[in-house]
Amino acid sequence: MSEGRLDLLLLWHMHQPDYRDRARGEPVLPWTYLHAIKDYTDMAAHLERHPGIRATVNFVPILLDQLEDYAAQFRRNDLRDPLLRLLGHRDLDRLDAAQRKLLLDSCFRGNHLTMVEPFAPYKRLLEIFRMLEGRDEFALGYVSGSFLGDLITWYHLSWIGESERRQRPLLAELMSKGQGYTHADRAQLLALIGELIGGIIPRYRALATAGRIELSTTPYAHPLAPLLIDFAVARESQQDIDLPRSPYYPGGRSRVTAQLRHALDSHAARFGAAAGVWPAEGALSAAFLQLLAQQGSRWTGCSESVLANSLLAAGGTEKRERYLYRPYRVAGADGITVFFRDERLSDLIGFEYAKWHGRDAARDFVARLETIRRETPPEETPLVTVMLDGENAWEYYPYNAYYFFSDLYEVLERHPVIRTVTPSTYLAQNAAPAGKLQRLVAGSWVHGTFSTWAGNADKNRAWDLLCEAKQSYDLVMSSERLNAEERARAESQLEVCEASDWFWWLGDDNPARSVASVDRLFRSNLANLYADLKLPVPAYLREALSRGGGERELGGTMRRAR
């Protein structure tokens, strides 16, 4: 290996959209708390066990709001999440038909290969359910409270992080028991879940205070900022993309600024000032980058395809190895540095290494870094940036990626050449970024385009519905119709409606039942916005919601692991 160092920047993006129906006052889907007890606990534990690792953890504020909401529910003993309420229900024999259906529809959701098959008692419950599946509600009424108690217990046991399983005697006792769980068993498990959720933010805050990690943020509710500012930027990377019928999102630039300011303020209140902002979906445009710089962000991130498109537009001909492994400044956005992620390495972790033995995957990853070091001139220090979701991939790994992370972090800690860095520490030690871009071609971390969020008829229709709602919002907010509290509630609801997630899931490339659940939640959010504005809910929203939509899907969660 050539002498010299390689800097590795790891960023784990933590995000779940707001799954709460604010009009009903309860979560519609459980993914926020389930990922909390599995992935956010495990990712913190890996970092706590390996003090030599430096990483960046990006928390979207709308996720932190939900975590704090759950923690408050546990403190007040006032659970609004229907599954958590049922976990603590005293007599599961006395459930009504809707509650039974909720349990049977919900409690096998997960990757069966890694979250059901390894646990024989849980697997038996699935086999029994499959014999009953498709029967009418009368037949399902004969399912006993004992079955339902074991089912909801195993569901939550399977979703708890591997690190917690290895250190909590209660979890070992419950998993060894296997069946016949009592109300007392479930009550202890419920209390532990509350403890885990309540500890997440303090654990990451402690890691940041100790200088072990850097914490960054994303505009408040995860909006796709470049499209909010200007739909037409989608054609910078994909000229033939179909756009929404609306020519633009009304007041988009001011809305992005508001979401960004809200994020920076909320992050500062929880953790202190954020030096960096990870854009939702890794999506950047020149206009958005300028807004980030104007708001004082010192760094942001994007993806390799966006960099390649930008260099190609400027006539660049360098090989990938020569242009990728450095940060960049962009003309017109003074003071902010852009880190571009290595898509191959990021996607290996997100999609491929789950099929490997953990140690083999870790060694392969490090070997690829060593190759990059060898192919770089000795006098240069390459910066390799790996950025991906910090929650969605791990359920596809055996043991929630426990062995992969243990082996990877152990090898990186003692490696003589590879040094893990955070963006701020890197910038403090390297005053002048190595690369300069005269132009940034707008794009995202999925193929370098916006096709995941626009172009499809359903996605474009969703944008048009949002634009119509925003026009109504602007009319009401320009009047004296709402008092200060009502105006704040309406703006908060609008933030949720602007999230990128609704557009991601719509279209033909996702499971129909998942699409139905997201579509219903998006339309519910729009309906709630009209209600907050004291306007009639449009007929097309009322009719769609009255038709219902699948909110549960057996045998899989919504996977996003860019």
C-alpha positions, 0 to 999 in steps of 0.5 A, a space after each residue: 500500500 502506498 504511504 499516506 492516509 485515507 480519510 473516511 467520512 461516515 454519515 448515518 441519516 436518521 429519518 421517519 416521516 410524521 406518522 401521526 394523524 394529528 386530528 385523531 391524536 394518534 400514530 397511524 403506523 408504528 415505524 417510528 417507535 419500532 426503528 427507535 427500539 431497534 436501530 437507533 439504540 443499536 447504532 448508538 451502542 455500536 458507537 459507544 463500544 468503539 471510542 476510536 470511531 468518528 461518525 456523523 449522525 443526521 437527525 430529521 427534526 420531525 423524527 425527534 419530535 415523534 421520539 419526544 412525543 413517545 417518551 412523553 406518552 410513557 412518562 404520563 402513562 397515556 399511550 396513544 399508539 394503538 399497538 403499544 396500548 394493546 401490548 399493555 392491555 390487561 385482558 386480550 381475550 376481551 378485544 373487539 374485532 377491530 383490535 384483533 384485526 389490528 394485531 393480526 394485520 400488524 404483528 408479522 410485519 418485518 423481514 421474515 427471514 431475519 425477524 421471524 424465522 430465527 425464533 421458533 415460537 414466533 415462526 409457529 405463530 406465523 404458521 398458525 396464522 397462515 392456516 387462518 389467513 383469508 377466513 372471515 372475521 367470525 372464524 378469527 374471533 376464535 383466536 385466543 387471547 393467549 395467541 394474541 399475547 404471544 404474538 404481540 410480545 414476539 413482535 416487539 421482541 423481534 424489533 428490539 435491537 441486538 445490542 439490547 438483547 445481549 445486555 438486558 436480562 429481561 429480554 433473555 428471560 422473555 425470549 427463553 420463555 417462548 410462549 404463554 406471556 402474561 400481562 406482567 411479562 408484557 407490562 415489563 416489556 412495555 416499560 423497557 420500550 419506554 426506557 429505550 425510547 426515552 434514552 435515545 436523544 440523551 445517548 446521542 447528545 452524550 456522544 456528541 458532547 464527548 466529541 465522538 460524533 457530529 450531529 447534523 440536521 435536515 429541513 424540518 419535515 424532510 421536504 424535497 427543497 429543490 422542487 419546492 423552490 422550482 419544479 423545472 430544476 428536475 429537467 437539469 438532470 432529466 430533460 424529458 421528465 413530466 412535471 406537475 400541471 402546476 407551474 410552481 409550488 406557491 412561495 416555495 423559496 420562503 417555505 424552504 427557508 422556513 423549514 430550514 430555520 425551524 430545523 436549525 432552531 430546534 436542533 440548537 435547542 436539543 444539541 447546540 448549533 448545527 454546522 451542517 445540513 444533510 438535504 432531504 433525499 440528498 437533493 441539491 440545486 444551486 438555489 437551495 445551496 445558496 439558501 443553505 449558505 445564507 443561513 450559515 451552514 458550513 457544510 452539506 452533502 449530495 451524491 456522486 451522480 450529481 457531482 458527475 453530472 455537474 462536472 460533465 456539464 462543465 466539460 470535465 473528463 477526469 476519472 472517477 477516482 480523481 474527482 470523487 474523493 475530495 469536497 467541493 465549493 460551488 460558485 455562488 454559494 460562498 462559505 459552504 462545502 459540499 461532500 459527495 458520497 461514494 455511491 458504490 460503497 454506500 449502496 454496498 452497505 445499504 443493499 448488498 452486504 446484508 447477504 454476506 457474513 459480517 466479517 467478510 463484508 467488513 473486510 471487503 469494505 476496508 479492502 476497497 478503501 485500501 484500493 482507493 488509497 493505493 490508486 491515489 498519489 502518495 502526496 494526496 489524502 483521499 476523502 471517501 464519503 459514505 452516506 446512507 439511511 441509518 435505520 432501514 437496511 439493518 433488518 435485512 442483515 442477520 442480527 440487525 447488522 450487529 456483527 457487520 458493525 462490530 467487525 467494521 468498527 473494530 478494523 477501522 479503529 486499529 487501521 494504520 492508514 484509514 482515519 474516520 472523520 466528521 465534516 467539521 473536524 475535516 474542514 478544521 484541518 483542511 482550510 481549502 477544499 480541493 475541488 471547485 464547481 462553476 455549476 451545480 446540476 440539480 439532482 438527488 441521491 437516487 440516480 442523480 435525478 428527481 424521478 423518484 419524486 416526480 414524473 409519474 402521474 400519481 406523484 405529479 397529481 400529489 404535487 398538484 394537490 399540495 399546490 392547491 392546498 398551499 394556495 388556500 393556505 396563502 389566502 387564509 394566512 393573508 387574512 385575519 381569519 385565524 388567531 396566533 395559535 391557529 396560524 401556528 397549527 396550520 403552519 405545522 400541518 403544512 410542514 408535514 404535507 410538504 415532506 418528500 416521503 409522500 411522493 417517494 412512495 406513490 407510483 407503480 414501483 412500490 407494493 400496492 398496499 404500502 402505496 395505499 397506506 401512504 396515499 391515505 396518510 398524505 390525503 389525511 394530512 391535506 384534509 387536516 390542513 384544510 380543517 386547520 384553515 377552517 375551510 371545507 375539505 375538498 370533495 376529492 379528498 373526502 371521497 378518497 378517504 371514505 374509500 379507505 386504504 390499507 394501513 398494514 401489510 403482512 410480511 414487510 416494512 417500507 424499505 428505504 436504504 439509500 
